[in-house]
Amino acid sequence: LASLIFQLRAQNQVLKKGVVDEQANSASLKEQLKMKDQSLRKLQQEMDSLTFRNQQLAKRVELLQDELALSEARGKKNKKSAESSSQLSQEQKSVFNEDLQKKIEENERLHILVSETFLAFLSSSENWSHNKEKIKCHLKTSGQQQLKNLQAALGSRLEESLCIINEKVPFNDTRSNRYNALNVPLHNRRYQLKLRDLAGQALAFVQELVTALLNFHTYTEQKVQIFPIDSATDTISSLNQKFSQYLHENASYVRPLEEGMLHLFESITEDTVTVLETAVKLKAFSEHLASYLCFLRKILPYQLKSLEEECESSLCTAALRARNMELHRDMKRLTAAFEKLHTYVSLLALPSTKPEGLLRTNYNLVFTNIATSLHGFHDVLKDISKHYSQKATLEQDIPTATQKLITTNDCILSSVVALTNGVGKIASFFSNNLDHFTASLSYGPKGGTEFISPLSAECMLQYKKKAVAYMKSLKKPCADSVPYEEALANRRVLLSSTESREGLAQQVQQSLEKIAKLEQEKEHWMLEAQLAKIKLEKENQKLKNSLSGHLTETIQERSVLPNVAEQKKETTEKSPREPIKSTSLVSDLFPSIEEKSTFFSSSTCRALAKRLSLAEKSKESLTEELKLASQNISRLQASKMLCNRSYEDQLSMMSDHLCSMNETLTKQREEIDTLKMTSK
């Protein structure tokens, strides 16, 4: 859908460019037409001037002809008198004739030039009008065709998009402020840290301001006690007594300003959303500022009357009286500056208590007015500092001025200077960070004009805490893994065990082959031994039979029998030696085979034990992987839900965009209709 919209935008831009080009061409043609009209008007003016000149020349010719006729008549009457002047009249006549001939030729040439230029202008104007009609027709046909194609494409895509939106977006809450108020905004940690830093700086400035105000009111109370009448030597007026009593209560009104700012600073943390709707502590600070403003309003009449009483004193000079009247005006301005500042601060506190009292589009203006009022407050304090320094200088010159009065004036002046510097720092701080304050101090929808209600803001903060807890529950610590060095050592052991296992397997295979060969040889030699025994028994039987049957021949054969007996004996000795030798070889091989078999079994047992340990480790790793897979499944499900929500938001945005596209199409249709009407 987004790609379709991008294509439509591209086509729309191309069409706009074509329309703009055609408009530029038509404008250039209009310019050329205007130039031609101007040239035609110039030629017409020249033609009119030439006709007027011709008329003048014609009148002049007529006059000359009349004069000539008169001169001829006079010449006839006075031929004699004219003879002397005949030569002169002839010369004048010839000059007039030549001049007339030149004017006639010039007039004819100008007539020809005017006619030619007029004909050229008519032909060029006809060509321009013809070309203009062609261009208008071409623009009209091409624009209508492109408009039809664009309308058809946009209509089909709009229907497709509407079908997709109707299928995929059963419920759209983006246009409802009640539902949007519960949306949790994105957490900007950098913005929160920046705002907390600014609140810390503002707290430090307010602390300086509170200290300066306390000193100013306290030293003013001391000044009232000692001037113009010293309370230690005489009783002061009831007005100054009441004024001193009120000034003595200044700490109960000034200290809460610092406490309110401290609570506001503590409410701004890293893991919360600080906007005007959630800044509940700003209301308390506004109330403390209102109580201090009431204190200033309460002491203002007494302060003004006290200054007037000083002016009425006999010790007051004219210059000192002028300074007192300037301070009289400055104190009124000071109270007015505090009233203005309290008005804007109370307006900023409205979104957290009564959001209907301030429009969301006006809070930027409120911040700007706060910066302006702070600068005005600073200017008032500079005037007070200037006038009070002049007043202190004049009071030092009074003959009855005491050291206590001079010290008190110095303390008041230092407190006023500190107050001026503190307010100047606050004004410059607020002006420098005005862009940050007005950037994002409301979390509602961008198109909204009203602030979110405090209950909705509180619900939003609760939802944010739940979301943070849910994210923390998803973010579990990873299981302990095997260190890299230990894993390398285990790998070396595993490789060596597998290599030794392969070598032992080869040795066992070779030993088994040798055992099989030895078994075959054993069976062979056992059979040979049995055959040898059978042969021995047969030979013994033959010997017995030959001894029993041939007793008579014993003597004859005595010489032969020993040889035969020796041969038999050798054969009998040889025949049992061979099986004995084979049995001894087998008995020698059996211990080596047993040793190899025990070594093989022990090595296989060790290899199986290692395999068992590796299998257990792999089982543990597989269980951990299974846990991680289950966690990934849950995480993917959560991400799927988030993706679905984001897709729904995108579809809602697309629907809004389609609505805006429809509006632009209607505007383009109206523009095309207006162009058609203007072209007609």
Secondary structure, DSSP 8 states (H G I E B T S, - for coil): -HHHHHHHHHHHHHHHHHHHHHHHHHHHHHHHHHHHHHHHHHHHHHHHHHHHHHHHHHHHHHHHHHHHHHHHHHHHHTHHHHHHHHHHHHHHHHHHHHHHHHHHHHHHHHHHHHHHHHHHHHHHHHHHHHHHHHHHHHHHHHHHHHHHHHHHHHHHHHHHHHHHHHHH-S---TT-HHHHTT------HHHHHHHHHHHHHHHHHHHHHHHHHHHHHHHHHHHHHHSSS-TTTS---HHHHHHHHHHTTTHHHHHHHHHHHHHHHHH--TTS--STTT-THHHHHHHHHHHHHHHHHHHHHHHHHHHHHHHHSTT--HHHHHHHHHHHHHHHHHHHHHHHHHHHHHHHHGGGT-GGGSBGGGHHHHHHHHHHHHHHHHHHHHHHHHHHHHHHHHHHTSTT--HHHHHHHHHHHHHHHHHHHHHHHHHHHHHHTHHHHHHSS--S-TT--B---HHHHHHHHHHHHHHHHHHHHH---------HHHHHHHHHHHHHHHHHHHHHHHHHHHHHHHHHHHHHHHHHHHHHHHHHHHHHHHHHHHHHHHHHH-STTTTTTTTHHHHHHHHHHHHHHHHHHHHHHHHHHHHHHHHHHHHHHHHHHHHHHHHHHHHHHHHHHHHHHHHHHHHHHHHHHHHHHHHHHHHHHHHHHHHHHHHHHHHHHHHHHHHHHHHHHHHHHHH-
